[in-house]
Amino acid sequence: RTQWGSDFDTYYNKISSCVDDTAGVVMTYNGNLVNAVFHSTSSGATENAKDVWGGDVPYLVSVQSPGDELSPKYSDTVTVSIDEYKNKITQAYPEAVFDDGELIRNIKRSDAGGIITLETGGVTIKATQFRTMFSLRSTNIEFSYDENSITMSTKGNGHGVGMSQYGANYLAGTGMGYEDILKTYYTGVSVGAFEGTI
C-alpha cells in the first residue's frame, strides 16, 4: 500500500485474480513437476541450462525471446582499469600470469551467445563466476580495450535460463495467453491440473 498508493486496490485485485484463476494449475514434464526458473531479461534468446549450470534439463533449452530489447535492463557496460582487472583475477586465481598477449582468450559461447568459459591470465574461468566477480548483468559479454582500461558490454539481465520476465510481458502484450507463454519458454511441458503426489 505504501509503494502503490492509490493504485493499490487495482494492482492487488489484478494479482488476486491471477492467483485465483490459476489455482491448482501446474507445469509438468513427462508427468513430473518442473523447476520453473526465470530471469529478468534475455539477450534475445534464452540459455540452455547445461551451458549455465552444467546439468542437461530437457525443458530448459534455448528459445527465441522477442521483446527483450525493450527492457531497460537489456544492455549495460562496465569499465575497469587494466590494473584493477588483473588484481581482481589474481585475487581469485593466484596462479594467473598475464603476458603481453590478448587479455582474454579462448572464449567459448553458447548457442544464445552467452559465454560459457573464457581464459584470462592462463586460467580458464566459468563465465558465471566471471560475471559475479565484475558485477555484470549477464554472461553475454563483449570486450573492448584501450591502453588503460577494459570495457565489458552485456546484453540481458540474469542467468538467462527459462522464462524471461520482460519477454513474457511483451508476449502478453501481443495477446498471447499465459499457457502459450509458458510453453514458449519451457520446451515440451504440459500445463494443467496436477494428478499425482508431491
N, C-alpha and C positions, 0 to 999 in steps of 0.2 A: 504494500500500500504506500509505503514511504517512497519507493522507487518509481511507481507508476502513477501515483497521484490520482487525478480524475479519470484516468484510463483503467484503473484497477479492475472495476467490475467487468468491463468489456474483455480485457485480457484473461481474467480469471474464469469467466464463463466460457470463453473460447477453449481454454486448456481443459476445463472440466468436461466440456462436450467431447473433446478428442479422447479423453481418458474413458469416458462412459461408452462412447461408440466403439472402442476397440477392446473393451474388457473381455478377457478370455481368448483374445487372438494372439497367436504366437507365430514365430517363423522357425521352420524346421528344414533340415537337410537329411534326406534318407531316414526320416522319422525321428531324428534327434534334434533337440533344441540347438540353435546356432549361437555362436558368440558374435553378437551384432556390434562389432567395433565400428567407430566412426571418427571423423576428424572435421576440422573447420572447413578447409578449402583444399581441393586437389590442384595439381598443376595443369589440369585439363584432362587428365586420366588418373585413375586411382592406381595404387601399387599392389603387386602380388604380396600376400602375407609372407611367402617364403623369402622374398627379396629383402624384407624389412626385419623379420623376426626369425627367419630360418625354418619355420615349420610350414609344410605344404598343406594348406587348407583349401579344399576344392571350391568352396563358395566365396572365398576371399581372394579373387583374382582380378587382374587389371581390367577396368572397363572405362570407356569414354565418359566424361563428366562435363557436359556443356554448361555454360553459365558461370563457371568458377572465376573466369577472368573479370567478372563484375564485382567480385568480393573486394572489400577494402584491404584484405589481408593477402591478396593474390601475389603481389611482388614486394620485395624488400631488399635492401642492401646493407651489409655490414662491412666496414673498412677498419682494418687494424694495421699498425706498423709492422714491417717485416720482423723487427726485433721482438715485438710483442707476440707475434705469431710463433716464432721459433721458441720463445720462452714457454709459451703455453704447451706446445708439443713436447718439449724436453722435460717439462714438469711431469707430464703424464707418462712419457716414454723416455726415461733417461738414456736409453741406448740409441736414441735418434741422433744421427750425424748429418749435418747439412753440407753439401758440396756446392760447387758453383753452377750446377745444372738447374733444371726446372724444379721449382719449389714443390710442385705437386705433380705426380706422375701416375701412370697405370690406373687411370680412373675406370672402374667397372660400373656400368649403368644398367638399370632395369629397363624393361620394355616401355615403362611410363616416363623414363628419363631421370628418375631419382638415382643418386649414387648409392651403390651397394658397398663398395670398398674403394679406397684410394691409398696411394703410397706417398709418404712425405718423410723426409729425413731418413730414408731407407727402411721405414717401418710401415707395414700395411695396417690401416685403421678402418674399422667399420664406420660407415657414414652416419649411423645413428649416434655413435659416440662423438664423432667429429661435430655433428650438429649441436649436441649438448655443450661441448667444450667452448664453442664460439657463439652460443645463444642464437642459433639460426632458426628460422621459422620452419624449414623443411630440409630434406636431403637432396632436393632438386636444385643443385648449385652450379653456377658458372663462375669461373675465377678470372680476374684480371689483375694485372700488376703494374706498378710503376717502380721507380728507383727505390722508394722508401716504404711502400705500403702494398697490401693485398686487399682487393675488394671481392667480397663473396655475395653474389646476386642470387636470390632464391625465388622460386615460383611455388605457390601453395603454402599452406599453414597447417602443420600437424604431421602425423606419421604417414598419412596418405592411404591407409588401408580401410576398406569398407566404404561406408556412406560418407560422402561429402555433404556437410550441412548446407553450405551455400549452393552447391549443385542441386541438392534435393529441393531447396527453396525455389530455385529457378524452374525446375521441372514442375513443381506445384503451381507456379505462376502461369505455366502453359496449359493448365487444366488437367494434368496427369494426377490420378488418384494415388493414395498412399501405398496401396498394394503394388501397383506397377512401379512406383518409385523404388520400393524395397527390392523388387525383383530386378530392377536395373542395376542396383549396386551389389546385391548378393546373388551370385550366379547359381541357378538351379534350385533355389529354395521354394518351399511351399508356405503359403500364408493362410492361416485358418485356426479353428478351434483345436486345442491340444488334446490328443487322445492317448494318454499314457500316464506314467508316474514320473515325478521329478526326483 
